[in-house]
Amino acid sequence: MEARFGPAGNAVAFSERYQSSLDAPAWIAGLGLDCYEYQCGKGVRIGQDTAEKLGERARQAGISLSLHAPYFISLSNPDPEMRRKTIGYITAACQAARWMGAARVVLHTGALLKRTRRQALDIAKETLRQAMAACDDQGFGYIILCPETMGKINQLGDLDEVLELCQLDGRLLPCIDFGHLYARSLGADDGAEVFARMLDKVESALGEERAGRFHSHFSRIEFTPKGGEKCHRTFADHGGFGPDWGPLAAEVARRGWSPTFICESAGTQAEDARTMKEIYQAQRALYSSQ
């Protein structure tokens, strides 16, 4: 098994030529990529007919699908009404994922809301338990939920917190956003040694089989000294933005793991995903020859 690569949503180059995301799978496959993360960040607005057509075109093009659930999901909100809404947003995202045949749904974890990290995490764990029960009741239990590491310091969702969430159930996989971790660490989470320690931690928490197929977002990130993540950048942007893809590609290739990497570069996510794949394949060939 090899790692998979693709864009989050539609790159500028695609949108300049096409008007419908139904054309995205064939375009992505033409770049030599393997996957596509459909964006429902502002709400689940895709209907069944369109979702099913997208899924069929993805299957024809050999593109695997994932779906990003609404950004306003907050697992850590203690308000009962907000928890009810959050669970509804998650099941709505899973319904759209089922229509299109997407195997994974990515979830934001939420803010601290003037609570300790421990308090916020315990609330998030209970909300996620209830969300999984609701998914089971509605026939979505086979869809993999992927809690995401977050980029702002005052958000829940460092790597340890996401791994603790994923230990609730064997169906859960982390969405490790290496750009977010770089931003919330103010640039410290970068380089070969750091990536090796991160992946060791994932394997220790989840076991090698689950760890080896983790979900991931990757882009270069600009951050501020107090808040963490400011904005996503591209591989072509100058100014010292990180993290560096090369060492991570080498570490994944060395382990022989097969994660899914979704590139979130600002506008060049498909082109940068292709660059990521090329670098990874060169590293994989190197380790295979040894």
Buried (B, 14 or more C-beta within 10 A) or exposed (E): EBBBBBBBBBBEBBEEEBEEBBBBBBBBBEBEBBBBBBBBBEEBEBEEEBBBBBBBBBBEBEBBBBBBBBBBBBBBBBEEEBBEBBBBBBBBBBBBBBBBBBBBBBBBBBBBBEBEBEBBBBBBBBBBEBBBEBBEEEEBBEBBBBBBBBBBBEBBBBBEBBBBBBEBEEBBBBBBBBBBBBBBBBBEBBBBEBBBBBBEBBBEBBEEEBBBBBBBBBBBBBBEEEBBBEEBBBBEBEEEBBBBBBBBBBBBBBBEBEBBBBBBBBBBBBBBBBBBBEBBBEBBEEEEEE
